């Protein structure tokens, strides 16, 4: 109305939104001084730098060597631990020439590495596509779950008599031992990686028209089945005994192995390559986790080499350890154990480097 003064504050001012409660974070460790540095050792999740990591690892190695030296210092009769149970570092190092020349260390290392790589690659070739299919189709995962639980919980040493019964005393027994020891773990981790892919990616793929394309899947699965057949037949030829007079039966066996490899490759890869949602979404997104799992499991497989070569191993690091335990010298046992650890670590670093190059968008644990 005219002449009427407007009312002041017709509406109460809106209250500002309540601020989110501040998350309490531990105070940063103080910088400067030895006391502050040692305090960082008990600061939860305080990340050391690369140089500090290397120095901490070197300190651990030096500490182990120091303890070793103290336990084996002095004359053999005056030591805390006798030289038969634990030789000194000097005695161990000076025995390396005899290990290299008399025991053919280089050749034995190649044999052991070939057995581990062969068995593990066979486990990956079977368990990775099977795990991807199981993670994609939950009823298949429920069907295979009892076998996965059984394979992951059975004692590994119990596989030795079974592989001896099934595959004899030759090279195939050692390769198949590594395969059986690893296949259940590779399957479980591959299925878990696929299960970890969020459903929103699948929804997006179906919205964009992802569908079932059997002709495409059959075309590529036939090629992979042929590759499986060639590789398995060649591997069987390498690990089996040389053919004698029965050349015809040998050819039949090679043909059967090749046909089995072809059927396995076709059956494993056809569902993955036929469903576009699996081939273009689930598999690429799960692949970084699968590769990281394979890197970690390979170190586990390399640790099984002692069990794989415990029976009738004329060549190999495990065979050297068994012979050294029975007939000596005991220094060769420690040298072989150190070499196995160094080989496994070097291969782990190589796979980690390739992993970072292939998947630079994913953070990978350095281990």
Secondary structure, DSSP 8 states (H G I E B T S, - for coil): -TT----S-SS--------------------SSHHHHHHHTTSTT----HHHHHHHHHHHHHHHHHHHHHHT-S-GGG-SS-TTTS--HHHHHHTHHHHHHTTTHHHHHHHHHHHHHHHHHHHHHHHHHHHHHHHHSHHHHHHHHHHHHHHHHS-GGGHHHHHHHHHTTSHHHHHHHHHHHHHHHHHHHHHHHHHTS-HHHHHHHHHTT--B-HHHHHHHHHHHHHHHHHHHHHHHHHHS----S-HHHHHHHHHHHHHHHHHHHHHHHHHHHHBHHIIIIIHHHHHHHHHHHHHHHHHHHHHTHHHHTSSS-SSSHHHHHHHHHHHS-THHHHHHHHHHHHHHHHHHHHHHHHHHHH-TTS-----
